[in-house]
C-alpha cells in the first residue's frame, strides 16, 4: 500500500550536521554567525541579571509591586551596558567584514 517506506542502505543519505553547515558558509557568514551567537548569549545573561536584581529589590521592599517603568529605571545601567556592547560589537563586525572583503579583492 505505502510502497517501500524503509530507506535503502544502498542509497546515500546526507545528514545535516553543524560541521557541514559551518563548512558550507563563507568566511563573512561565519563571522556574522559567531558574533550573533555571542550577542544572543550576552543579552540573555544581562537580561537574567537585570531580572534577578529587580527581584531582589522587590524582596527587600515588599510594599513595592512590579512596574515596567520602575524595572526600566532601575535597569538603566544594564540597558546602557547592553546597548554599548552591541554597538561596539557591530562596529568591530563591520570593520572585520570590510577587511575580509578587501583581502578577497586583492587575491
N, C-alpha and C positions, 0 to 999 in steps of 0.2 A: 504494500500500500504506500508506504513512505519511501520506498527505494532503499538504497544503501545509505543509511544515516550515519554509520560509523566511518570515521576518516580512515583512509588507506594509509598504511605506514610507508608505502612506496612514494607517495606524494610528499613534497617538502612543504612544511607549514612554518612560516616565519612568525615567531612570536615577537611582539613589540616590547623590547626591553628598554630600560632607561639608558643603557650604554649605547644602544643603536640609535636612540633618539638624539642623544648628545653628539654622537659622532656624525650624524646627518646634518647638524646645524652648522652654519658658518661661524667664523670667529666672532663677528659682531653680534649674532644672535645668542651665542654662548655667553658673551659679556652681559647682554641685556638680561638673560635668564638668571645669571648668578646675582646680579645687582637687584633684580626684582625679588628673588627669594630672600636675600639679605634684608631688604627693606620690609618685606612682609613679616619676617620673624622679628625684626626690631620694633616695628609698630605694634605687633601683637604683645610683645613683652612690655612695652611702655604703657599700653592701654591697661594691661593687667596690673602694673604698678600703680597707675592712677586710680583704678577702681579699689584696690586694696587700701591705699592711703585714705581715700574718701570713706571707705567702710570703717576704718579705724577712727577717723574723725567723728563719724556718726555714733560709733560705740562709746566714745569718750563724752559726747554731748547728746544724751538721749532725748532732750527736749526738741532737737532739730530733726527734721524729716528730709528725705531725699528731694532735691530740687535740681533740675538740669542746669539752671543758671548758676547755682551755688557750686555744682560739680565743675562746671567750666571755669568759674572764677578761681576755685581752689586748685585746679589743674593747669592753670596758665603756664606755669614753668614747664611742665611736661609737654604741653601743646607746642610751646615755642621750641623746646628741645627737639621734638619730633619734626617740626617743620624745618628747623635748621639743618638737621642731619639729612632729611630728604633733599633739601636744596643743594647742599654740598655734594651729596651722592650723585644727583643728576648732573651737576656741573662736571664732576670727575668723569662720569659716564660719557658725556658729550665730548670732552677733551680726549678721552681714550679712544672713542669711536672715530674721531677726526684723525687721530694719529694712525689708527689701523687703516683707515681709507687712504691716507697719504702714502703709507708704506706699500699698500697694494697697488697704487698708481705707479710708483717708482719701479716696480718689478716688470 
